[in-house]
């Protein structure tokens, strides 16, 4: 089945709205309405809901280079995450207020290594999300290079970040991973054969071509079969 970005984005939004807008038994309709409005504003600001990030995305790139990560966690240097949902260029985490985790999350974001072309920020949101007793925190990837009007990441940014991450792997790699096994890490999810909510068809096709060129040099070892 062909990947349809609009449909994937709509499905993702519906799922996140159902998760982050407080249940009727936890909040009255005016609070729920404000939550929905805030959520739509967040999507306008940081892009559509996603399932996971490309492993080279600035929001998750601070991982062990031998073990790539595609979601924010303690393995990508975030602390205090709870009830978290992801967007193209940001994520929302809603720890309970009394836990103190919101402050831990903000502190961990402020302690992240400096990224060459993006600045990661965190702020508490003055709106009810997930539960009235939670403190929602919005973590944003603020690009310092021009990205697409739709928030998608252009080839001129994606390729340098991919190469910075993947080229050093030649030192320890024993087998070269095929495009089929790597596209989850290179495109993010949801994704199709050559595109995702992060990169369009043209960019994804170019990434695939470059990846296939790399593995056929033999630099990562024999191409993995099966």
C-alpha positions in Angstrom: 0.0 0.0 0.0 1.3 3.4 -0.9 2.3 5.8 1.9 -0.1 8.7 2.2 1.4 11.4 4.4 -1.9 13.2 4.9 -3.7 10.1 6.1 -0.9 9.1 8.4 -0.8 12.6 9.9 -4.6 12.6 10.5 -4.5 9.1 12.1 -1.7 10.2 14.3 -3.4 13.4 15.4 -6.6 11.5 16.3 -4.7 9.1 18.4 -2.8 11.8 20.2 -5.9 13.9 20.8 -7.6 10.9 22.4 -4.6 10.4 24.6 -3.6 14.0 25.6 -7.1 15.6 25.9 -8.3 14.8 29.4 -11.2 12.4 29.7 -14.7 13.8 30.4 -14.6 12.4 33.9 -11.4 14.3 34.6 -12.1 17.7 33.1 -15.2 19.7 32.1 -15.9 20.6 28.5 -14.3 24.1 28.6 -11.0 22.6 29.8 -11.2 19.8 27.1 -12.0 22.4 24.5 -8.9 24.5 25.5 -6.8 21.4 25.4 -7.9 20.5 21.9 -7.3 24.1 20.7 -3.8 24.1 22.3 -3.0 20.7 20.7 -3.9 22.0 17.3 -1.7 25.1 17.8 1.2 22.8 18.8 0.8 20.8 15.6 0.8 24.0 13.6 4.1 24.9 15.4 6.0 21.7 15.5 4.4 19.6 12.8 2.3 16.4 12.6 2.3 13.5 15.1 4.9 10.8 14.4 5.6 7.4 15.8 9.4 7.7 15.9 12.3 9.9 14.7 15.1 9.2 12.2 18.0 8.3 14.4 19.9 11.4 13.0 17.2 13.9 14.1 18.5 16.5 16.6 15.9 15.4 19.2 17.3 11.9 19.4 20.9 12.1 18.1 22.6 12.0 21.5 22.7 8.2 21.7 25.4 5.6 21.8 26.8 5.7 18.3 26.8 1.9 18.1 23.1 1.7 19.3 20.9 4.2 17.5 17.8 5.4 19.1 14.6 6.7 17.5 12.6 8.0 20.5 13.4 10.3 23.3 14.4 8.4 26.5 17.1 8.3 29.1 19.3 6.8 26.3 19.1 10.1 24.5 19.8 12.0 27.7 16.3 13.0 28.7 15.2 12.7 32.3 11.7 12.9 33.7 9.8 11.7 30.6 6.2 10.5 31.3 3.1 10.2 29.1 5.0 11.4 26.0 3.9 11.8 22.5 6.0 12.8 19.4 5.7 15.4 16.7 7.8 16.2 13.6 9.9 18.8 15.4 9.1 18.4 19.0 7.4 16.3 21.6 5.1 16.7 24.6 5.7 14.9 27.9 3.2 15.1 30.8 4.6 14.0 34.1 2.5 14.4 37.2 3.2 17.7 38.9 4.0 16.3 42.3 6.7 14.0 40.9 9.0 16.9 40.0 9.8 15.3 36.7 8.8 18.3 34.6 11.7 20.2 36.2 14.0 17.3 35.6 13.0 17.2 32.0 13.7 20.9 31.4 17.0 20.6 33.2 18.1 17.7 31.1 17.1 19.5 27.9 19.2 22.5 29.0 22.1 20.2 29.6 22.1 18.6 26.1 25.2 19.0 24.0 25.2 21.9 21.5 23.9 20.8 18.1 25.6 22.4 15.0 22.3 23.4 13.3 19.5 23.1 15.8 18.7 24.4 19.3 16.6 22.2 21.6 14.3 24.0 24.1 11.8 23.0 26.7 9.0 24.9 28.3 6.0 24.2 30.5 2.7 24.7 28.9 -0.1 26.6 30.5 -2.8 24.2 29.4 -4.2 20.9 30.7 -3.0 17.9 28.8 -3.3 14.2 29.7 -4.5 14.8 33.2 -5.3 17.9 35.3 -2.6 16.8 37.8 0.1 16.6 35.1 2.5 19.4 34.0 2.9 19.3 30.2 6.3 20.2 28.8 6.9 21.0 25.2 10.4 20.1 23.9 11.1 21.7 20.5 13.7 21.4 17.8 14.4 24.9 16.6 16.3 24.6 13.3 18.9 27.1 12.6 18.8 26.3 8.9 15.9 26.7 6.5 13.6 23.8 6.4 10.5 23.2 4.2 7.4 25.3 4.6 5.6 22.1 5.6 8.3 21.4 8.3 9.9 18.6 6.3 13.6 18.3 6.4 15.4 19.0 3.1 18.2 16.9 1.6 20.8 19.6 2.3 20.2 19.0 6.0 19.3 15.3 6.1 22.3 14.0 4.2 25.0 15.7 6.3 23.4 14.6 9.5 23.1 11.0 8.2 26.7 10.9 7.0 28.0 12.3 10.3 26.2 9.5 12.1 26.7 6.6 9.8 30.2 7.0 8.3 32.1 6.4 11.6 30.3 3.0 11.8 32.8 1.6 9.3 35.3 1.2 12.2 33.3 -1.5 13.9 30.6 -2.7 11.4 30.8 -6.3 10.3 27.8 -6.3 8.0 26.2 -3.7 5.8 22.5 -3.1 6.5 20.2 -3.0 3.5 17.9 -0.1 2.7 14.9 -2.2 3.8 16.4 -2.7 7.3 17.7 0.9 7.6 14.8 3.0 6.3 13.1 2.9 9.7 16.2 4.6 11.1 16.8 6.9 8.2 13.3 8.0 7.4 11.5 7.9 10.8 8.0 6.5 11.1 5.4 6.2 9.9 7.1 5.8 6.5 6.7 4.4 3.1 9.2 2.9 0.7 11.0 6.2 0.2 9.3 8.9 2.2 7.9 9.7 5.6 6.5 12.7 7.5 10.1 13.9 7.9 11.3 13.7 4.3 9.4 13.9 1.0 9.6 11.4 -1.8 12.4 13.3 -3.6 14.5 13.5 -0.5 13.8 10.0 0.5 14.8 8.7 -2.9 18.1 10.5 -2.7 18.8 9.2 0.8 18.1 5.7 -0.5 20.4 6.2 -3.5 23.2 7.5 -1.3 22.8 4.7 1.3 22.9 2.0 -1.4 26.1 3.7 -2.8 27.7 3.6 0.6 27.0 -0.1 1.4 28.2 -1.2 -2.1 31.6 0.3 -1.4 32.1 -2.5 1.1 33.1 0.0 3.9 30.6 -1.6 6.3 31.4 -5.2 5.3 29.4 -7.7 3.3 25.8 -6.8 2.7 23.6 -8.5 5.2 21.3 -11.1 3.7 18.0 -12.2 5.3 
